[in-house]
Amino acid sequence: MTPTNTTRFLLATSLVALAIGLIDAAVGGEWDLFVVMAIAFAGVVAVYGRASWHRPAVPLRADLTSWLRERSAATGEPMGAVADRAVATYQRDLGGGS
């Protein structure tokens, strides 16, 4: 998931709605509803964390994705490490980095 402002806003809105539902279920003594809301709340927190703190997804052409998979399988490195090195080499060759 690419962390956009719209995605963060929707997830934050879901968290607020679920928090209100948790409080209402606890006050009303609806413990089965409370458990369902708590599970949903935990799931949205996990998705929000992934969207906010993980590196952004970069869409690639199909041939580049195949090359990354093949290179990763051949070297035993994770695809992310191969992609990082490829982008860093490209940046260095363009004169944009160390």
C-alpha positions as CSV (number, residue, x, y, z in Angstrom):
1,M,0.0,0.0,0.0
2,T,1.3,3.4,-0.9
3,P,0.9,5.8,2.1
4,T,-1.0,8.7,0.7
5,N,-2.8,11.4,2.6
6,T,-6.2,10.0,1.5
7,T,-5.2,6.5,2.8
8,R,-4.0,7.9,6.1
9,F,-7.2,10.0,6.5
10,L,-9.5,7.0,5.8
11,L,-7.6,4.8,8.3
12,A,-7.6,7.5,10.9
13,T,-11.4,8.0,10.4
14,S,-11.8,4.3,10.8
15,L,-9.8,4.3,14.0
16,V,-12.0,7.1,15.5
17,A,-15.2,5.3,14.5
18,L,-14.0,2.0,16.0
19,A,-12.8,3.7,19.2
20,I,-16.3,5.2,19.6
21,G,-17.8,1.8,19.0
22,L,-15.4,0.2,21.6
23,I,-16.5,2.8,24.2
24,D,-20.2,2.4,23.4
25,A,-20.0,-1.4,23.5
26,A,-18.1,-1.3,26.9
27,V,-20.6,1.2,28.4
28,G,-23.5,-0.9,27.1
29,G,-22.1,-4.2,28.3
30,E,-22.1,-5.7,24.8
31,W,-19.0,-7.7,25.3
32,D,-19.3,-9.7,22.1
33,L,-19.5,-6.5,20.1
34,F,-16.6,-5.1,22.1
35,V,-14.4,-8.0,21.1
36,V,-15.3,-7.7,17.5
37,M,-14.6,-3.9,17.6
38,A,-11.3,-4.5,19.4
39,I,-10.2,-7.0,16.7
40,A,-11.1,-4.6,14.0
41,F,-9.4,-1.8,15.8
42,A,-6.2,-3.8,16.1
43,G,-6.3,-4.7,12.4
44,V,-6.7,-1.0,11.4
45,V,-3.9,0.0,13.7
46,A,-1.7,-2.6,12.0
47,V,-2.6,-1.4,8.5
48,Y,-2.1,2.2,9.5
49,G,1.3,1.4,10.9
50,R,2.3,-0.4,7.6
51,A,1.0,2.5,5.6
52,S,2.8,5.1,7.6
53,W,6.2,3.6,8.6
54,H,7.2,1.2,5.8
55,R,8.9,2.3,2.7
56,P,6.7,3.3,-0.1
57,A,5.8,0.9,-2.9
58,V,7.3,1.7,-6.3
59,P,5.4,0.3,-9.3
60,L,7.7,-1.4,-11.9
61,R,7.2,-2.7,-15.4
62,A,6.6,-6.4,-15.6
63,D,10.0,-7.1,-17.2
64,L,11.9,-5.3,-14.4
65,T,9.9,-7.2,-11.8
66,S,10.9,-10.4,-13.5
67,W,14.5,-9.4,-13.6
68,L,14.4,-8.6,-9.9
69,R,12.9,-12.0,-9.1
70,E,15.5,-13.8,-11.2
71,R,18.4,-11.8,-9.8
72,S,17.1,-12.3,-6.3
73,A,16.8,-16.1,-6.8
74,A,20.3,-16.3,-8.4
75,T,22.1,-14.4,-5.6
76,G,19.9,-15.4,-2.7
77,E,19.4,-11.7,-1.7
78,P,16.0,-10.3,-0.9
79,M,14.3,-8.5,-3.8
80,G,14.4,-5.2,-1.8
81,A,18.2,-5.4,-1.5
82,V,18.6,-6.0,-5.3
83,A,16.2,-3.1,-6.1
84,D,18.0,-0.8,-3.6
85,R,21.4,-1.6,-5.2
86,A,20.0,-1.2,-8.8
87,V,18.5,2.2,-8.0
88,A,21.6,3.4,-6.1
89,T,23.8,2.4,-9.1
90,Y,21.5,4.2,-11.5
91,Q,21.6,7.3,-9.3
92,R,25.4,7.2,-9.1
93,D,25.7,6.8,-12.8
94,L,23.6,9.9,-13.3
95,G,25.8,11.8,-11.0
96,G,23.2,12.2,-8.3
97,G,24.6,10.4,-5.3
98,S,27.5,8.6,-3.7
